[in-house]
């Protein structure tokens, strides 16, 4: 019974995480008002991803009011298991770590996602797009938060100057 | 600035990861300690044996998801003369779960039918350009890499559409060309030493 109650708690407490299957849906998940779109491809089974998720949250917090939106693309589904349980576990993880940026639960093939975003299969990878889906920059491997934030600041300034 | 940022990132990527050994290139030789029994195991490409070099590890859930699949393939193909080498190249100073003692336990629990070798300074992973676990390289009897990439395209049996390793071995054992010679290995990044 305690296990059942715990499972029930996980399900009821879990924030809604949208499932997407096609890689092209990732960029469609952003709000139209987002001028710069940061995609963080990660998974709870990836130690460097877990290590940097607080930094990704900090980036999201810092730039939220500057037209930059961050969305996490979870690849947790790539590990065999019951999808509902894996999703609940992901939601629980996000809650425990106080992660508030939006995440989507990717159920398609990893290969298709890597083809779409041109990365080599190792995660984490962080990609930055403009509102038209053009890639502006990327970081493959662990994120250097300070460096990445500086790059985003420069991007914003550049785009403001171009207007 | 955009170009500069991209250039810096590309440079960082280049510094972080050596390129994978190309299909058609000579495979790097290695001599490593087998964590299972403490013996030294030497792989000399061109030894006349069809060989499979598997970069894997103890902790990565993605590698664990393929663990028994690889062990089963190792057992099946050993009967046909194929030699498997499993290698853990993760830095065990930073990640104690990747120590030789832990490897020995893991190999015993998983009934590995092949040696499980410790690449403590990650030099073999660098030589092969291995990036993730699991990451596979198939080497023919002449020492030439004939397949590299994933074991299968999915860790989920019911979603598996392409068996990269099995197909490559079957083709090579039949004396036929390998249809798909390179695939994209997915998994946990190797925790390189240094």
Interface residues (C-beta under 8 A of the other chain):
Chain A: X45 X46 X47 X48 X78 X79 X80 X109 X110 X111 X114 X120 X121 X122 X123 X136 X137 X138 X139 X140 X141 X151 X154 X155 X158
Chain B: X1 X2 X5 X6 X9 X12 X13 X16 X17 X59 X60 X61 X62 X65 X131 X132 X153 X154 X155 X156 X157 X159 X183 X184 X185 X186 X187 X188 X189 X191
